[in-house]
Amino acid sequence: MTPYKNTNGDSNVEAYEIGVDSITVRFMSGTHRNYLYNSARPGTAIVEKMKALAIQGHGLNSYISTTVRSNFARKW
């Protein structure tokens, strides 16, 4: 996984892994720390936005909290 830059220093996102039609996000805390988001759930447009925010290193945690919420494909 690629470490998340966390340019503001206040994100719960620790790392991410980008796939062709998915992104896996690892959070620093929580019972389940790894979440898979893909083209089926929450959908291609949202996943592409999440990929861009992950690469940017800013805004991913907020986007997940406000827009994506519990619309993930899998958690572990």
C-alpha positions as CSV (number, residue, x, y, z in Angstrom):
1,M,0.0,0.0,0.0
2,T,1.0,3.6,-0.6
3,P,1.2,5.8,2.5
4,Y,-1.3,8.6,2.4
5,K,0.5,12.0,2.4
6,N,-2.1,13.6,4.8
7,T,-1.0,17.1,3.9
8,N,-3.2,18.7,6.6
9,G,-2.0,16.2,9.3
10,D,-5.5,15.4,10.6
11,S,-6.7,12.5,8.5
12,N,-7.6,9.0,9.7
13,V,-6.4,7.6,6.4
14,E,-3.1,5.7,6.7
15,A,-2.6,4.2,3.3
16,Y,-4.3,3.3,0.0
17,E,-3.9,0.9,-2.9
18,I,-5.3,1.8,-6.3
19,G,-6.6,-0.9,-8.6
20,V,-8.0,-0.6,-12.2
21,D,-11.6,-0.1,-11.0
22,S,-11.1,0.1,-7.2
23,I,-9.3,1.7,-4.3
24,T,-8.6,0.1,-1.0
25,V,-8.2,2.5,2.0
26,R,-6.6,1.6,5.3
27,F,-7.6,3.7,8.2
28,M,-5.5,4.3,11.4
29,S,-8.2,3.3,13.7
30,G,-11.4,1.3,13.9
31,T,-12.5,-2.3,14.3
32,H,-12.1,-2.8,10.6
33,R,-9.2,-0.8,9.2
34,N,-9.3,-1.8,5.5
35,Y,-12.1,-0.8,3.1
36,L,-12.6,-1.7,-0.5
37,Y,-14.5,0.7,-2.8
38,N,-15.1,-0.4,-6.4
39,S,-17.1,0.2,-9.6
40,A,-20.0,-1.8,-8.1
41,R,-20.0,0.0,-4.8
42,P,-20.0,3.0,-4.5
43,G,-19.6,3.4,-8.3
44,T,-17.0,4.4,-10.9
45,A,-17.3,8.2,-10.6
46,I,-16.9,8.2,-6.8
47,V,-14.0,5.7,-7.0
48,E,-12.2,7.9,-9.5
49,K,-12.7,10.9,-7.3
50,M,-11.3,9.0,-4.3
51,K,-8.3,7.9,-6.4
52,A,-7.5,11.5,-7.3
53,L,-7.9,12.6,-3.6
54,A,-5.6,9.8,-2.5
55,I,-2.9,10.8,-4.9
56,Q,-3.3,14.4,-3.9
57,G,-2.9,13.5,-0.3
58,H,-5.7,15.8,0.8
59,G,-9.4,15.5,1.4
60,L,-9.9,11.7,1.1
61,N,-11.1,11.2,4.7
62,S,-13.5,14.1,4.5
63,Y,-14.9,12.8,1.2
64,I,-15.5,9.4,2.6
65,S,-17.1,10.8,5.7
66,T,-19.5,13.1,3.9
67,T,-20.2,11.5,0.5
68,V,-19.3,7.8,0.5
69,R,-20.0,7.0,4.1
70,S,-20.9,3.2,4.4
71,N,-21.2,2.6,0.7
72,F,-18.2,0.3,0.4
73,A,-17.8,-3.1,-1.2
74,R,-16.0,-4.9,1.6
75,K,-14.3,-4.2,5.0
76,W,-11.8,-6.3,7.0
